[in-house]
């Protein structure tokens, strides 16, 4: 199978699997919301926003380094072991920190002592997550998406099935049951990926010479530092939102409920179309890295230009669908009219949000992760400052405006950098105007169609 067909096959496989996983994830969130309510969903999201700091510490830079080095022909077994060793050391340190500080984090940052034990339960899965991220990175570099996809399905099935079983059949607090189910899902994924990697490398031996520790650190270091700092700011942002809403007049439960509606209901639906794009975006890293390594700028421009065009051709119609059916989606999954109103407000920014995600992946493949890190950090700093100032005054409306400003700022810088590095000639009419017009026509067609629905 030639490289183009391999890329198409992998893209289709990852797209289908990503759609199924995200859709089942939204269904699982709707189930959780029915059990713990909107305020409980707010606590659930806050716990995960803190936990993601640990995940970032042991996966963000190391996974990228594994993919880049393997795609460039430097993914020896020694290189894999170095990446795994670094990831495991970082994961154990992060797990220790989360467990030791869980009481303080729960009381002072999340606002409820009940969050301490769920944090400790999640922390136990960090070494498993770190191991899985490295091995998935290796498989992606080899254009083998079947193994990561199967691992993802196994993890999701185990997480959902065990979480529901634990909530229904065991004398556990619902949050404890959910976090234990998540950790056991990670264990199931790792238990599949490790023997799959050993089997694959036995039949497809990696090169004898590979990236040394310096090469791993050169790629992983900036991404790790930048991603960790950005996620620390993201966690601070998530903590400040309910605090700001309380200062604006909402009670403790109401503020958590508003936060839960925004981050536990609206954002998962708004980002669902990324399922169709994230697959190709993740595969662009090894494709562009390989083209850059062999000194083929025309191939880089061709790939980047195609990704840019197709993202907007998809993004504008997706926004039209959200504008028309936002209430239907949110009532179907969560039974929340407020979520539908917020989703309709956020819909116009969707095309830029999707494009920003794809462009960030291409910048990583072009060894521009330092610029991507800088843009993300300044964006996060701006968001934290604006949230601290304006949410206590204007409430949730201020947060929606901040999200728009943030996305426009970040995407503009990332797109500008991509155009500068690749020297792409942008056809504004074909790339932007035509997809926008198509999205407009679809919007009005769907409005007419919606009018005749019962």
Beta strands, then each sheet from edge to edge (+ up, - down):
end
